[in-house]
Amino acid sequence: MVGLQILQRTRCIGAHHIEAFASLPVANISDCMTRMTAGGPRLRPMHRSGRLGGPALTVKCRPGDNLMIHKALDMAQPGDVIVVDAGGDLTNSLIGELMTTYAISRRLGGFVINGAIRDLDVIAAGTFPVYAAGVTHRGPYKDGPGEINVPIAIDGMVVQPGDLMVGDADGVLCVPYDDAEAVLTAATAKAAAEAKTLADIAAGKLDTSWIDATLRRIGCDPTPR
């Protein structure tokens, strides 16, 4: 039944891609996805440090209810990232210290919560990746409904079960399963190009001629008057 279903993933991003993306800035990956995909600026890292990377186990919740997140914790495999669409509502927290501690004990990859968390002092002191839209002390309900391993969307970012989730200090991004290799190739090249730019800056050799060329192209005289 729609709204009350628990499914298994039919595919999952492999360890090769998880490891290959781990060294790439999320900003570079995002640029190579035409800057059209993002989890929204409200999804911020709540942990002290540590990068997010792993296959998505998706959860769709009623705002303020975490029953299906508890079920997902028991279903998840080591390295999985539990990605929760709770509508972005911040009225009630969906996870806190207890669920995070349990996730760590099961060697999961992290949480992405389109909603609120609590026990921030504990989560912020650790390195287990937790991204969320906000914080509130008010706790969750545990009555459902909800769904596990269905397609979800967070601020227009569609996440399918088994897609690759990546995150750093800039935020969270989903790399679709079918596009992982093409995005990896492009993002690796982008990172190399930025490394060269930084080297050129350090050597005092940065070519900025593109700025005036762009101004001319759009009809603006680049010469100050």
Steps between C-alpha positions, in 0.01 A plus 500: 500500500628846414608671822549171683761289324843360572701398194842355427751681279535349155842657432771678694804713416822301532802542724716610205291811440462577870878498542565691176267785593637525855789725394291741291351822638122498488516839326697347212253215470210745505655717230530195277130427548426840334430662840142372476497255791530570870346403829430862580696746714310404815661155512808578704762278664416467868808293586843639583682365196496207266391439145181323396512232232288191445193345340161647578245311703199726457223571749186703452342612829202693617640825641593450864479118495802270499351149509635412156844640584521248785409223257755627248773489765437129545493439123810702412829341401843631609583815308139585413386861522145533631339782301174627645238717333283637778381800303753734657277553803693610809228466763622168638845342493536169316831370635726575793775349711343156542432435132835646397680278749312200366590594142867524597483158667368357173781671303265703281621781277290785635164676509346756267186637664267739320365598839632569849731320740573540871785430744714732293776527759571127470469482120706817452782354709533194278606407149203283401347685202161653577343754266171662596283803440476614859501424872225478760477340843145382435493127436335288230191286477525132404169419334567518123410505223815480293688317227846348461703467180271710282605800287510821702573864422665767714470853361484354150790258551361157412653210692444142391585209730861400435611835355828644627474764773798732551542782746761735639497841669323652197200269523350182358465369145349189342682345205256280305601136469485505120711816470772421753777414255443800273480738797814347651696559180384861471549582869851353501591724207341799673700439817822477297420828321440676832827364638678655202324832559618500862853426384483786249381737774788396723745555213350837404403367157121498513345583161198727556454604138168314491343775714544778242414260219171416670422867563552575131282207402209633705546852365686665786819699441752358749714815498431714810397859417 
